[in-house]
Amino acid sequence: MTFEPGTELDDDAVGDRVDEVIAENDVVLFMKGNPLMPQCGYSDRAVNLIADHREEFETVDVLPALDRFRAALTEYSGWETIPQTFVDGEFVGGSDVLAELEERGELADTLRAD
């Protein structure tokens, strides 16, 4: 999911979008950039870890309103850093948590990969 450059996103619009995306998707990654052009190493790592186990998952580029997304996501997760992964509406963690789950052989089950 992307927003057009220059789009003004207020707190309510960002909060509503976070609510909607988490509720409507099995797996959501809030990241900096998009899967084709991640804008930070942590986002790149997270998208690749998820993509290793799932063909379909939703991503949201938080850069158009980083501070607002960070505040809205903190309401869900208590976590301030980006990226953030949610599975079935539950917060899983950032790229470090995904990597730990992968190392333990638990990431596929966590992502409910087919």
Phi, psi and omega per residue, in radians:
M1 nan 2.332 3.137
T2 -2.338 2.763 3.029
F3 -1.965 2.610 3.106
E4 -1.160 2.451 3.084
P5 -0.965 2.437 3.114
G6 1.500 -0.096 3.108
T7 -1.184 2.278 3.100
E8 -1.497 2.124 3.135
L9 -1.976 2.037 3.104
D10 -1.566 3.042 -3.095
D11 -0.986 -0.763 -3.119
D12 -1.131 -0.753 -3.133
A13 -1.107 -0.741 3.127
V14 -1.168 -0.804 3.125
G15 -1.046 -0.760 3.108
D16 -1.101 -0.724 -3.119
R17 -1.152 -0.722 3.099
V18 -1.071 -0.836 3.114
D19 -0.972 -0.848 -3.069
E20 -1.118 -0.836 -3.079
V21 -1.152 -0.731 3.130
I22 -1.144 -0.719 -3.110
A23 -1.223 -0.580 -2.989
E24 -1.677 -0.042 -3.069
N25 -2.270 2.492 3.117
D26 -1.167 -0.776 -3.132
V27 -2.299 2.233 3.135
V28 -2.280 2.336 3.032
L29 -2.055 2.026 3.007
F30 -1.556 2.091 -2.984
M31 -2.464 2.938 3.013
K32 -1.609 1.978 -3.092
G33 1.679 -2.691 3.135
N34 -2.373 2.986 -3.074
P35 -1.003 -0.537 3.130
L36 -1.398 -0.471 -3.131
M37 -2.470 1.226 3.070
P38 -1.047 2.501 -3.076
Q39 -1.812 0.174 2.988
C40 -2.719 2.721 -3.106
G41 -1.078 -0.616 -3.136
Y42 -1.172 -0.713 3.099
S43 -1.152 -0.711 3.103
D44 -1.056 -0.800 3.137
R45 -1.072 -0.805 -3.109
A46 -1.101 -0.806 -3.103
V47 -1.123 -0.661 3.124
N48 -1.218 -0.682 3.097
L49 -1.096 -0.781 3.129
I50 -1.153 -0.782 -3.103
A51 -1.106 -0.415 3.075
D52 -1.152 -0.363 -3.046
H53 -2.086 -0.316 -3.106
R54 -2.376 2.367 3.053
E55 -1.380 -0.657 -3.072
E56 -2.045 2.212 3.007
F57 -2.804 2.706 -3.099
E58 -1.601 2.487 3.002
T59 -2.175 2.613 3.088
V60 -2.284 2.157 3.069
D61 -1.402 1.997 -3.088
V62 -1.504 -0.159 -3.036
L63 -1.060 -0.569 3.138
P64 -1.065 -0.376 3.125
A65 -2.670 1.036 -2.996
L66 -0.925 -0.892 -3.099
D67 -1.100 -0.685 3.134
R68 -1.198 -0.735 3.086
F69 -1.112 -0.753 -3.141
R70 -1.026 -0.769 3.135
A71 -1.142 -0.777 -3.125
A72 -1.140 -0.721 -3.132
L73 -1.203 -0.597 3.111
T74 -1.061 -0.547 3.072
E75 -1.062 -0.619 3.134
Y76 -1.414 -0.768 -2.892
S77 -1.914 -0.414 -2.992
G78 1.281 0.222 -3.046
W79 -2.048 2.276 -3.060
E80 -1.695 -0.315 -3.039
T81 -1.521 2.763 3.100
I82 -2.059 2.388 0.255
P83 -1.485 2.851 3.048
Q84 -2.354 2.368 -3.127
T85 -1.995 2.355 3.068
F86 -2.162 2.381 3.081
V87 -2.193 2.169 -3.102
D88 0.863 0.733 3.081
G89 1.410 -0.043 -3.124
E90 -1.846 2.406 3.105
F91 -1.229 2.274 3.094
V92 -1.777 -0.868 3.140
G93 2.612 -2.974 3.124
G94 -1.684 -2.854 -3.065
S95 -1.125 -0.577 3.131
D96 -1.138 -0.727 3.120
V97 -1.176 -0.748 3.095
L98 -1.035 -0.739 3.132
A99 -1.118 -0.708 3.102
E100 -1.122 -0.736 3.097
L101 -1.093 -0.699 3.113
E102 -1.098 -0.796 -3.139
E103 -1.051 -0.608 3.137
R104 -1.488 -0.045 -3.131
G105 1.324 0.399 -3.063
E106 -1.904 -0.099 -3.022
L107 -1.165 -0.743 -3.137
A108 -1.013 -0.784 3.120
D109 -1.144 -0.715 3.135
T110 -1.075 -0.720 -3.133
L111 -1.435 -0.037 -3.105
R112 0.906 0.827 -3.126
A113 -1.192 2.532 3.128
D114 -1.297 nan nan
